[in-house]
Amino acid sequence: QVQVVESGGALVQPGGSLKLSCTSSGLNVSRYVMGWFRQAPGSQREFVAAIHWNTDTRYADSVKGRFIISRDNAKNMVNLQMNNLRPEDTAVYYCNIDPPRNEVWGRGTQVTVSS
């Protein structure tokens, strides 16, 4: 049974930074393209960032230059460093395989950007 657990979400002021982490049991993250996704209230879940086996990365245009995705294979972990946060980044953040699989979705972690 695959389980992912996201953590690190918080309330932060605009311009601030957060680091999200995703750990998994039952899923070896080094064997997959791993991604971060987010869902804001009243909106569809959307792609944020992904990291490939060879550590190549890609980002949604809205976060490019501000967010950095990384992986720590030894810890079976995928991280998302978020800098210069904006109110429009407010959402629940999830990690999953990219493209995502329904059976992998976790509960996510809430990020709120507000003054």
C-alpha atoms as an extended CHARMM CRD file, in Angstrom:
* protein
*
       115  EXT
         1         1  GLN       CA              0.0000000000        0.0000000000        0.0000000000  PROA      1               0.0000000000
         2         2  VAL       CA              1.3900000000        3.3500000000       -1.0760000000  PROA      2               0.0000000000
         3         3  GLN       CA              1.1970000000        6.2560000000        1.3260000000  PROA      3               0.0000000000
         4         4  VAL       CA              2.6140000000        9.7390000000        0.9860000000  PROA      4               0.0000000000
         5         5  VAL       CA              2.7510000000       12.3090000000        3.7600000000  PROA      5               0.0000000000
         6         6  GLU       CA              3.2520000000       15.9800000000        3.0420000000  PROA      6               0.0000000000
         7         7  SER       CA              4.4440000000       18.4060000000        5.7150000000  PROA      7               0.0000000000
         8         8  GLY       CA              5.7910000000       21.8950000000        6.2000000000  PROA      8               0.0000000000
         9         9  GLY       CA              2.7630000000       23.9860000000        5.3770000000  PROA      9               0.0000000000
        10        10  ALA       CA              2.0660000000       27.0780000000        7.4570000000  PROA      10              0.0000000000
        11        11  LEU       CA              0.7770000000       30.6160000000        7.5080000000  PROA      11              0.0000000000
        12        12  VAL       CA              3.3910000000       32.9620000000        6.0680000000  PROA      12              0.0000000000
        13        13  GLN       CA              3.4870000000       36.6030000000        5.0610000000  PROA      13              0.0000000000
        14        14  PRO       CA              3.8630000000       37.6580000000        1.4400000000  PROA      14              0.0000000000
        15        15  GLY       CA              7.5050000000       37.5480000000        0.4460000000  PROA      15              0.0000000000
        16        16  GLY       CA              8.2480000000       34.8090000000        2.9380000000  PROA      16              0.0000000000
        17        17  SER       CA              9.5900000000       31.3070000000        2.4320000000  PROA      17              0.0000000000
        18        18  LEU       CA              8.5580000000       27.7690000000        3.2830000000  PROA      18              0.0000000000
        19        19  LYS       CA              9.9910000000       24.3360000000        2.6600000000  PROA      19              0.0000000000
        20        20  LEU       CA              7.5870000000       21.4740000000        2.0790000000  PROA      20              0.0000000000
        21        21  SER       CA              8.5720000000       17.8430000000        2.3970000000  PROA      21              0.0000000000
        22        22  CYS       CA              7.0280000000       14.6490000000        1.1450000000  PROA      22              0.0000000000
        23        23  THR       CA              7.8930000000       11.2230000000        2.4640000000  PROA      23              0.0000000000
        24        24  SER       CA              6.4870000000        7.9290000000        1.3410000000  PROA      24              0.0000000000
        25        25  SER       CA              6.0350000000        4.3800000000        2.4410000000  PROA      25              0.0000000000
        26        26  GLY       CA              5.4710000000        1.8220000000       -0.2660000000  PROA      26              0.0000000000
        27        27  LEU       CA              6.8500000000        4.1110000000       -2.9480000000  PROA      27              0.0000000000
        28        28  ASN       CA             10.5250000000        4.4280000000       -3.8380000000  PROA      28              0.0000000000
        29        29  VAL       CA             10.6570000000        8.0530000000       -4.9880000000  PROA      29              0.0000000000
        30        30  SER       CA             13.9840000000        7.5070000000       -6.7570000000  PROA      30              0.0000000000
        31        31  ARG       CA             12.2460000000        5.3050000000       -9.3140000000  PROA      31              0.0000000000
        32        32  TYR       CA              9.6330000000        7.8270000000      -10.3870000000  PROA      32              0.0000000000
        33        33  VAL       CA              9.2210000000       11.2910000000      -11.7600000000  PROA      33              0.0000000000
        34        34  MET       CA              7.8800000000       13.0230000000       -8.6510000000  PROA      34              0.0000000000
        35        35  GLY       CA              5.7740000000       16.1260000000       -8.6290000000  PROA      35              0.0000000000
        36        36  TRP       CA              4.1600000000       18.7060000000       -6.4160000000  PROA      36              0.0000000000
        37        37  PHE       CA              0.6240000000       19.8400000000       -7.0960000000  PROA      37              0.0000000000
        38        38  ARG       CA             -1.6830000000       22.3010000000       -5.3880000000  PROA      38              0.0000000000
        39        39  GLN       CA             -5.3490000000       23.0620000000       -5.0570000000  PROA      39              0.0000000000
        40        40  ALA       CA             -6.6900000000       26.4370000000       -4.0710000000  PROA      40              0.0000000000
        41        41  PRO       CA            -10.2360000000       26.8470000000       -2.7430000000  PROA      41              0.0000000000
        42        42  GLY       CA            -12.7410000000       26.6710000000       -5.5810000000  PROA      42              0.0000000000
        43        43  SER       CA            -10.0810000000       25.6860000000       -8.1180000000  PROA      43              0.0000000000
        44        44  GLN       CA             -8.8810000000       22.5640000000       -9.8420000000  PROA      44              0.0000000000
        45        45  ARG       CA             -5.7520000000       20.8320000000       -8.6480000000  PROA      45              0.0000000000
        46        46  GLU       CA             -2.8200000000       22.0740000000      -10.6940000000  PROA      46              0.0000000000
        47        47  PHE       CA              0.7540000000       21.1110000000      -11.4330000000  PROA      47              0.0000000000
        48        48  VAL       CA              3.4940000000       23.0220000000       -9.5950000000  PROA      48              0.0000000000
        49        49  ALA       CA              6.8280000000       21.2860000000      -10.1710000000  PROA      49              0.0000000000
        50        50  ALA       CA              8.3970000000       17.9400000000      -11.0690000000  PROA      50              0.0000000000
        51        51  ILE       CA             11.7800000000       16.3040000000      -10.7750000000  PROA      51              0.0000000000
        52        52  HSD       CA             13.0250000000       13.5250000000      -13.0080000000  PROA      52              0.0000000000
        53        53  TRP       CA             15.3130000000       10.5750000000      -12.3340000000  PROA      53              0.0000000000
        54        54  ASN       CA             18.2880000000       12.5400000000      -13.6360000000  PROA      54              0.0000000000
        55        55  THR       CA             17.2940000000       15.5340000000      -11.4170000000  PROA      55              0.0000000000
        56        56  ASP       CA             16.0500000000       17.5570000000      -14.3770000000  PROA      56              0.0000000000
        57        57  THR       CA             13.2500000000       19.7820000000      -13.1630000000  PROA      57              0.0000000000
        58        58  ARG       CA             10.2810000000       21.6140000000      -14.6280000000  PROA      58              0.0000000000
        59        59  TYR       CA              7.9760000000       24.1940000000      -13.1380000000  PROA      59              0.0000000000
        60        60  ALA       CA              4.6660000000       25.8450000000      -13.7260000000  PROA      60              0.0000000000
        61        61  ASP       CA              5.1740000000       29.3290000000      -15.1380000000  PROA      61              0.0000000000
        62        62  SER       CA              3.5370000000       30.8260000000      -12.0570000000  PROA      62              0.0000000000
        63        63  VAL       CA              6.2660000000       29.5220000000       -9.7330000000  PROA      63              0.0000000000
        64        64  LYS       CA              9.2970000000       29.5120000000      -12.0210000000  PROA      64              0.0000000000
        65        65  GLY       CA             12.2110000000       31.3440000000      -10.4220000000  PROA      65              0.0000000000
        66        66  ARG       CA             10.6170000000       31.2110000000       -6.9570000000  PROA      66              0.0000000000
        67        67  PHE       CA             10.1870000000       27.5010000000       -6.1670000000  PROA      67              0.0000000000
        68        68  ILE       CA             12.8330000000       24.7740000000       -6.1840000000  PROA      68              0.0000000000
        69        69  ILE       CA             12.0270000000       21.0660000000       -6.1930000000  PROA      69              0.0000000000
        70        70  SER       CA             14.6080000000       18.5700000000       -4.9750000000  PROA      70              0.0000000000
        71        71  ARG       CA             14.8320000000       14.9670000000       -3.8920000000  PROA      71              0.0000000000
        72        72  ASP       CA             16.7630000000       13.1010000000       -1.2270000000  PROA      72              0.0000000000
        73        73  ASN       CA             16.8100000000        9.4830000000       -2.3160000000  PROA      73              0.0000000000
        74        74  ALA       CA             18.5290000000        8.3290000000        0.8780000000  PROA      74              0.0000000000
        75        75  LYS       CA             15.5770000000        9.6610000000        2.8900000000  PROA      75              0.0000000000
        76        76  ASN       CA             13.0180000000        8.7360000000        0.2450000000  PROA      76              0.0000000000
        77        77  MET       CA             11.9010000000       12.3460000000        0.2900000000  PROA      77              0.0000000000
        78        78  VAL       CA             10.9090000000       15.0500000000       -2.1600000000  PROA      78              0.0000000000
        79        79  ASN       CA             11.1080000000       18.6970000000       -1.1060000000  PROA      79              0.0000000000
        80        80  LEU       CA              9.7280000000       21.9690000000       -2.3860000000  PROA      80              0.0000000000
        81        81  GLN       CA             11.4980000000       25.1620000000       -1.3760000000  PROA      81              0.0000000000
        82        82  MET       CA              9.1200000000       28.0670000000       -1.8690000000  PROA      82              0.0000000000
        83        83  ASN       CA             10.5020000000       31.6000000000       -1.8710000000  PROA      83              0.0000000000
        84        84  ASN       CA              8.9550000000       35.0160000000       -2.3830000000  PROA      84              0.0000000000
        85        85  LEU       CA              5.5350000000       33.6150000000       -1.6360000000  PROA      85              0.0000000000
        86        86  ARG       CA              2.4620000000       35.4320000000       -2.9070000000  PROA      86              0.0000000000
        87        87  PRO       CA             -1.1610000000       35.3620000000       -1.7210000000  PROA      87              0.0000000000
        88        88  GLU       CA             -2.0580000000       33.4610000000       -4.9060000000  PROA      88              0.0000000000
        89        89  ASP       CA              0.2040000000       30.6140000000       -3.7370000000  PROA      89              0.0000000000
        90        90  THR       CA             -2.3250000000       29.8690000000       -0.9950000000  PROA      90              0.0000000000
        91        91  ALA       CA             -3.4590000000       26.2760000000       -1.4780000000  PROA      91              0.0000000000
        92        92  VAL       CA             -3.2260000000       22.7340000000       -0.2090000000  PROA      92              0.0000000000
        93        93  TYR       CA             -0.0160000000       21.2320000000       -1.5900000000  PROA      93              0.0000000000
        94        94  TYR       CA              0.2880000000       17.5690000000       -2.5360000000  PROA      94              0.0000000000
        95        95  CYS       CA              3.0370000000       15.3580000000       -3.8330000000  PROA      95              0.0000000000
        96        96  ASN       CA              2.4950000000       12.4820000000       -6.2260000000  PROA      96              0.0000000000
        97        97  ILE       CA              4.0490000000       10.6760000000       -9.1010000000  PROA      97              0.0000000000
        98        98  ASP       CA              4.0150000000       12.7620000000      -12.2730000000  PROA      98              0.0000000000
        99        99  PRO       CA              1.6630000000       12.2270000000      -14.0190000000  PROA      99              0.0000000000
       100       100  PRO       CA             -0.3330000000       11.6730000000      -10.8260000000  PROA      100             0.0000000000
       101       101  ARG       CA             -1.9910000000        8.4310000000       -9.8070000000  PROA      101             0.0000000000
       102       102  ASN       CA             -5.2170000000        8.4560000000       -7.8270000000  PROA      102             0.0000000000
       103       103  GLU       CA             -4.0450000000        5.8140000000       -5.3750000000  PROA      103             0.0000000000
       104       104  VAL       CA             -1.0580000000        7.9340000000       -4.3130000000  PROA      104             0.0000000000
       105       105  TRP       CA             -2.7630000000       11.1800000000       -3.2320000000  PROA      105             0.0000000000
       106       106  GLY       CA             -2.1390000000       12.0580000000        0.3900000000  PROA      106             0.0000000000
       107       107  ARG       CA             -3.8790000000       14.5940000000        2.6050000000  PROA      107             0.0000000000
       108       108  GLY       CA             -1.6690000000       17.4540000000        1.5330000000  PROA      108             0.0000000000
       109       109  THR       CA             -0.3110000000       20.3370000000        3.5740000000  PROA      109             0.0000000000
       110       110  GLN       CA             -1.9220000000       23.7690000000        3.8290000000  PROA      110             0.0000000000
       111       111  VAL       CA              0.0360000000       26.8190000000        2.7550000000  PROA      111             0.0000000000
       112       112  THR       CA             -1.5400000000       30.1890000000        3.4850000000  PROA      112             0.0000000000
       113       113  VAL       CA              0.1140000000       33.3990000000        2.3380000000  PROA      113             0.0000000000
       114       114  SER       CA             -1.4260000000       36.3910000000        4.0220000000  PROA      114             0.0000000000
       115       115  SER       CA             -0.4760000000       39.5020000000        5.9200000000  PROA      115             0.0000000000
